[in-house]
Amino acid sequence: MSVREEFDAWATDGRDKGMEERHWHTAKHALARVPVEPGETILDLGCGSGYAGRALRETKDAGRVYGLDGAPEMTRNAASYTDDPNVGYVVGDFDSLPFADDSIDHIWSMESFYYAADPEHTLEEVARVLRPGGTFYCAVNYYEENVHSHEWQEFIAVEMTRWDREQYREAFRDAGLYVAEQDNIPDREITIPAEAEFPTDDWDTRAEMVERYRELGTLLTVGVAP
């Protein structure tokens, strides 16, 4: 199954809003770090419902915001959630971003980068379209150190790339991006039941759930274009 088929189905079922609700726990903290100046151009790569780009417009006075997704239904849904003329959505491929060289100030990607068919080339495309000094904020919950995410591939028909922290840093550098920071953003909003309530349907022990949400959380890697 292609990315388009997989996530068109998600959008049709209304799961795009569910993704937004789950991701927002950590996304809001990462979004607050993006150094957006008023009027700058933003690309939300793998935008889903488009919540991140809209948040940057509302909180940081970003200028033009583009949301790119491989699933047409996702972009249709995203467009229906806003009437802001400075926010637009486009169906596109991570391997060939439909933007000119040095045309984007900041790129954001949450829980989508690992769906890229050729992630190294996607990073080259990111470096190509970023203006000098522009940033790429790449946030993922599916990564090697997060052992609790490894089973996700079983439930997704699209092939996913599972890198570790060092592989992300190396790939960013190989694409010509400086690695400005890399850290874990914990999810402090998921409710973790008392020890007596374990095991649950999803977790064998409370310690595993604490590790997943309070310690591992979301891996954020930030690249800067020279």
Contacts in CASP RR format, 6 or more apart in sequence:
PFRMAT RR
TARGET T0000
AUTHOR 0000-0000-0000
METHOD contacts of the structure
MODEL  1
MSVREEFDAWATDGRDKGMEERHWHTAKHALARVPVEPGETILDLGCGSG
YAGRALRETKDAGRVYGLDGAPEMTRNAASYTDDPNVGYVVGDFDSLPFA
DDSIDHIWSMESFYYAADPEHTLEEVARVLRPGGTFYCAVNYYEENVHSH
EWQEFIAVEMTRWDREQYREAFRDAGLYVAEQDNIPDREITIPAEAEFPT
DDWDTRAEMVERYRELGTLLTVGVAP
1 157 0 8 1.000
1 158 0 8 1.000
2 158 0 8 1.000
3 70 0 8 1.000
3 71 0 8 1.000
3 115 0 8 1.000
3 158 0 8 1.000
4 70 0 8 1.000
4 71 0 8 1.000
4 72 0 8 1.000
5 157 0 8 1.000
6 71 0 8 1.000
6 156 0 8 1.000
6 157 0 8 1.000
6 158 0 8 1.000
7 48 0 8 1.000
7 69 0 8 1.000
7 70 0 8 1.000
7 71 0 8 1.000
7 73 0 8 1.000
7 74 0 8 1.000
8 71 0 8 1.000
8 72 0 8 1.000
8 73 0 8 1.000
8 74 0 8 1.000
10 16 0 8 1.000
10 19 0 8 1.000
10 71 0 8 1.000
10 74 0 8 1.000
11 48 0 8 1.000
11 71 0 8 1.000
11 73 0 8 1.000
11 74 0 8 1.000
11 76 0 8 1.000
11 77 0 8 1.000
12 73 0 8 1.000
14 77 0 8 1.000
16 48 0 8 1.000
16 49 0 8 1.000
16 74 0 8 1.000
16 77 0 8 1.000
16 78 0 8 1.000
17 49 0 8 1.000
19 48 0 8 1.000
19 49 0 8 1.000
19 111 0 8 1.000
20 48 0 8 1.000
20 49 0 8 1.000
20 50 0 8 1.000
20 51 0 8 1.000
23 51 0 8 1.000
23 110 0 8 1.000
23 111 0 8 1.000
24 51 0 8 1.000
25 187 0 8 1.000
25 188 0 8 1.000
25 189 0 8 1.000
25 190 0 8 1.000
26 139 0 8 1.000
26 141 0 8 1.000
26 185 0 8 1.000
26 186 0 8 1.000
26 187 0 8 1.000
26 217 0 8 1.000
26 218 0 8 1.000
27 51 0 8 1.000
27 52 0 8 1.000
27 110 0 8 1.000
27 139 0 8 1.000
27 218 0 8 1.000
28 55 0 8 1.000
29 185 0 8 1.000
30 110 0 8 1.000
30 137 0 8 1.000
30 139 0 8 1.000
30 185 0 8 1.000
30 218 0 8 1.000
30 220 0 8 1.000
31 52 0 8 1.000
31 55 0 8 1.000
31 56 0 8 1.000
31 59 0 8 1.000
31 108 0 8 1.000
31 137 0 8 1.000
32 59 0 8 1.000
33 137 0 8 1.000
33 222 0 8 1.000
34 56 0 8 1.000
34 60 0 8 1.000
34 106 0 8 1.000
34 108 0 8 1.000
34 135 0 8 1.000
34 137 0 8 1.000
35 106 0 8 1.000
35 135 0 8 1.000
36 42 0 8 1.000
36 56 0 8 1.000
36 60 0 8 1.000
36 61 0 8 1.000
36 62 0 8 1.000
36 105 0 8 1.000
36 106 0 8 1.000
37 105 0 8 1.000
38 60 0 8 1.000
38 61 0 8 1.000
38 62 0 8 1.000
38 63 0 8 1.000
39 61 0 8 1.000
39 62 0 8 1.000
39 63 0 8 1.000
39 64 0 8 1.000
40 62 0 8 1.000
40 63 0 8 1.000
40 105 0 8 1.000
40 106 0 8 1.000
41 62 0 8 1.000
41 63 0 8 1.000
41 64 0 8 1.000
41 65 0 8 1.000
41 66 0 8 1.000
41 103 0 8 1.000
41 104 0 8 1.000
41 105 0 8 1.000
41 106 0 8 1.000
42 53 0 8 1.000
42 56 0 8 1.000
42 57 0 8 1.000
42 62 0 8 1.000
42 63 0 8 1.000
42 64 0 8 1.000
42 65 0 8 1.000
42 66 0 8 1.000
42 104 0 8 1.000
42 105 0 8 1.000
42 106 0 8 1.000
42 107 0 8 1.000
42 108 0 8 1.000
43 65 0 8 1.000
43 66 0 8 1.000
43 67 0 8 1.000
43 68 0 8 1.000
43 97 0 8 1.000
43 99 0 8 1.000
43 104 0 8 1.000
43 106 0 8 1.000
43 107 0 8 1.000
43 108 0 8 1.000
43 129 0 8 1.000
44 50 0 8 1.000
44 52 0 8 1.000
44 53 0 8 1.000
44 65 0 8 1.000
44 66 0 8 1.000
44 67 0 8 1.000
44 68 0 8 1.000
44 107 0 8 1.000
44 108 0 8 1.000
44 109 0 8 1.000
45 67 0 8 1.000
45 68 0 8 1.000
45 94 0 8 1.000
45 97 0 8 1.000
45 107 0 8 1.000
45 108 0 8 1.000
45 109 0 8 1.000
45 112 0 8 1.000
45 113 0 8 1.000
45 126 0 8 1.000
46 67 0 8 1.000
46 68 0 8 1.000
46 69 0 8 1.000
46 70 0 8 1.000
46 74 0 8 1.000
46 94 0 8 1.000
46 109 0 8 1.000
46 112 0 8 1.000
47 53 0 8 1.000
47 67 0 8 1.000
47 68 0 8 1.000
47 69 0 8 1.000
47 74 0 8 1.000
47 75 0 8 1.000
47 78 0 8 1.000
47 89 0 8 1.000
47 112 0 8 1.000
48 69 0 8 1.000
48 71 0 8 1.000
48 74 0 8 1.000
48 75 0 8 1.000
48 77 0 8 1.000
48 78 0 8 1.000
48 112 0 8 1.000
49 74 0 8 1.000
49 77 0 8 1.000
49 78 0 8 1.000
49 81 0 8 1.000
50 67 0 8 1.000
50 78 0 8 1.000
50 81 0 8 1.000
50 89 0 8 1.000
51 81 0 8 1.000
52 108 0 8 1.000
52 110 0 8 1.000
53 62 0 8 1.000
53 65 0 8 1.000
53 67 0 8 1.000
53 87 0 8 1.000
53 108 0 8 1.000
54 65 0 8 1.000
54 81 0 8 1.000
54 82 0 8 1.000
54 84 0 8 1.000
54 87 0 8 1.000
56 62 0 8 1.000
56 65 0 8 1.000
56 106 0 8 1.000
56 108 0 8 1.000
57 63 0 8 1.000
57 65 0 8 1.000
57 84 0 8 1.000
57 86 0 8 1.000
57 87 0 8 1.000
62 106 0 8 1.000
63 86 0 8 1.000
64 86 0 8 1.000
65 84 0 8 1.000
65 86 0 8 1.000
65 87 0 8 1.000
65 88 0 8 1.000
66 88 0 8 1.000
66 89 0 8 1.000
66 90 0 8 1.000
66 99 0 8 1.000
66 104 0 8 1.000
67 75 0 8 1.000
67 78 0 8 1.000
67 87 0 8 1.000
67 88 0 8 1.000
67 89 0 8 1.000
67 90 0 8 1.000
68 89 0 8 1.000
68 90 0 8 1.000
68 91 0 8 1.000
68 92 0 8 1.000
68 97 0 8 1.000
68 98 0 8 1.000
69 75 0 8 1.000
69 78 0 8 1.000
69 89 0 8 1.000
69 91 0 8 1.000
69 92 0 8 1.000
70 91 0 8 1.000
70 92 0 8 1.000
70 93 0 8 1.000
70 94 0 8 1.000
71 91 0 8 1.000
72 91 0 8 1.000
75 89 0 8 1.000
75 90 0 8 1.000
75 91 0 8 1.000
76 89 0 8 1.000
78 89 0 8 1.000
79 88 0 8 1.000
79 89 0 8 1.000
90 98 0 8 1.000
92 98 0 8 1.000
94 113 0 8 1.000
94 115 0 8 1.000
94 116 0 8 1.000
94 117 0 8 1.000
94 122 0 8 1.000
94 125 0 8 1.000
95 116 0 8 1.000
95 117 0 8 1.000
95 118 0 8 1.000
95 121 0 8 1.000
95 122 0 8 1.000
95 125 0 8 1.000
96 125 0 8 1.000
97 125 0 8 1.000
97 126 0 8 1.000
97 128 0 8 1.000
97 129 0 8 1.000
99 129 0 8 1.000
100 129 0 8 1.000
101 128 0 8 1.000
101 129 0 8 1.000
102 129 0 8 1.000
102 130 0 8 1.000
102 131 0 8 1.000
102 132 0 8 1.000
103 129 0 8 1.000
103 131 0 8 1.000
104 129 0 8 1.000
104 130 0 8 1.000
104 131 0 8 1.000
104 134 0 8 1.000
105 130 0 8 1.000
105 131 0 8 1.000
105 134 0 8 1.000
105 135 0 8 1.000
106 130 0 8 1.000
106 134 0 8 1.000
106 135 0 8 1.000
106 136 0 8 1.000
106 137 0 8 1.000
107 126 0 8 1.000
107 129 0 8 1.000
107 130 0 8 1.000
107 135 0 8 1.000
107 136 0 8 1.000
107 137 0 8 1.000
108 137 0 8 1.000
108 139 0 8 1.000
109 136 0 8 1.000
109 137 0 8 1.000
109 138 0 8 1.000
109 139 0 8 1.000
110 139 0 8 1.000
110 140 0 8 1.000
111 139 0 8 1.000
111 140 0 8 1.000
111 141 0 8 1.000
111 142 0 8 1.000
113 119 0 8 1.000
113 122 0 8 1.000
113 138 0 8 1.000
113 140 0 8 1.000
113 161 0 8 1.000
114 140 0 8 1.000
114 142 0 8 1.000
114 143 0 8 1.000
114 160 0 8 1.000
114 161 0 8 1.000
114 162 0 8 1.000
114 163 0 8 1.000
115 158 0 8 1.000
115 160 0 8 1.000
115 161 0 8 1.000
116 122 0 8 1.000
116 161 0 8 1.000
117 159 0 8 1.000
119 161 0 8 1.000
119 163 0 8 1.000
119 171 0 8 1.000
120 171 0 8 1.000
120 174 0 8 1.000
120 175 0 8 1.000
123 136 0 8 1.000
123 171 0 8 1.000
123 172 0 8 1.000
123 174 0 8 1.000
123 175 0 8 1.000
123 177 0 8 1.000
124 175 0 8 1.000
126 136 0 8 1.000
126 175 0 8 1.000
126 177 0 8 1.000
127 175 0 8 1.000
127 176 0 8 1.000
127 177 0 8 1.000
127 225 0 8 1.000
130 136 0 8 1.000
130 177 0 8 1.000
130 225 0 8 1.000
131 225 0 8 1.000
132 225 0 8 1.000
132 226 0 8 1.000
133 224 0 8 1.000
133 225 0 8 1.000
133 226 0 8 1.000
134 224 0 8 1.000
134 225 0 8 1.000
135 180 0 8 1.000
135 222 0 8 1.000
135 223 0 8 1.000
135 224 0 8 1.000
135 225 0 8 1.000
136 172 0 8 1.000
136 177 0 8 1.000
136 222 0 8 1.000
136 223 0 8 1.000
136 224 0 8 1.000
136 225 0 8 1.000
137 220 0 8 1.000
137 222 0 8 1.000
137 223 0 8 1.000
138 168 0 8 1.000
138 220 0 8 1.000
138 221 0 8 1.000
138 222 0 8 1.000
138 223 0 8 1.000
139 185 0 8 1.000
139 218 0 8 1.000
139 219 0 8 1.000
139 220 0 8 1.000
140 218 0 8 1.000
140 219 0 8 1.000
141 149 0 8 1.000
141 217 0 8 1.000
141 218 0 8 1.000
141 219 0 8 1.000
142 149 0 8 1.000
142 152 0 8 1.000
142 160 0 8 1.000
142 162 0 8 1.000
143 149 0 8 1.000
143 162 0 8 1.000
143 163 0 8 1.000
143 164 0 8 1.000
143 165 0 8 1.000
143 168 0 8 1.000
143 219 0 8 1.000
144 162 0 8 1.000
144 163 0 8 1.000
144 164 0 8 1.000
144 165 0 8 1.000
144 167 0 8 1.000
145 164 0 8 1.000
145 165 0 8 1.000
145 216 0 8 1.000
145 219 0 8 1.000
146 212 0 8 1.000
146 216 0 8 1.000
146 217 0 8 1.000
146 219 0 8 1.000
148 208 0 8 1.000
148 211 0 8 1.000
148 212 0 8 1.000
148 216 0 8 1.000
149 162 0 8 1.000
150 162 0 8 1.000
152 160 0 8 1.000
153 159 0 8 1.000
153 160 0 8 1.000
153 162 0 8 1.000
163 171 0 8 1.000
165 182 0 8 1.000
165 219 0 8 1.000
165 221 0 8 1.000
168 182 0 8 1.000
168 219 0 8 1.000
168 221 0 8 1.000
169 179 0 8 1.000
169 182 0 8 1.000
169 221 0 8 1.000
172 178 0 8 1.000
172 179 0 8 1.000
172 221 0 8 1.000
172 223 0 8 1.000
173 179 0 8 1.000
176 225 0 8 1.000
176 226 0 8 1.000
177 223 0 8 1.000
177 224 0 8 1.000
177 225 0 8 1.000
177 226 0 8 1.000
178 223 0 8 1.000
178 224 0 8 1.000
178 225 0 8 1.000
178 226 0 8 1.000
179 221 0 8 1.000
179 222 0 8 1.000
179 223 0 8 1.000
179 224 0 8 1.000
180 222 0 8 1.000
180 223 0 8 1.000
180 224 0 8 1.000
181 220 0 8 1.000
181 221 0 8 1.000
181 222 0 8 1.000
182 219 0 8 1.000
182 220 0 8 1.000
182 221 0 8 1.000
182 222 0 8 1.000
183 219 0 8 1.000
183 220 0 8 1.000
184 215 0 8 1.000
184 216 0 8 1.000
184 217 0 8 1.000
184 218 0 8 1.000
184 219 0 8 1.000
184 220 0 8 1.000
185 217 0 8 1.000
185 218 0 8 1.000
185 220 0 8 1.000
186 213 0 8 1.000
186 214 0 8 1.000
186 215 0 8 1.000
186 216 0 8 1.000
186 217 0 8 1.000
187 213 0 8 1.000
187 214 0 8 1.000
187 217 0 8 1.000
187 218 0 8 1.000
188 213 0 8 1.000
188 214 0 8 1.000
190 213 0 8 1.000
192 206 0 8 1.000
192 209 0 8 1.000
192 210 0 8 1.000
192 213 0 8 1.000
192 214 0 8 1.000
193 200 0 8 1.000
193 206 0 8 1.000
194 206 0 8 1.000
195 206 0 8 1.000
197 206 0 8 1.000
198 204 0 8 1.000
198 205 0 8 1.000
198 206 0 8 1.000
198 209 0 8 1.000
199 205 0 8 1.000
203 209 0 8 1.000
END
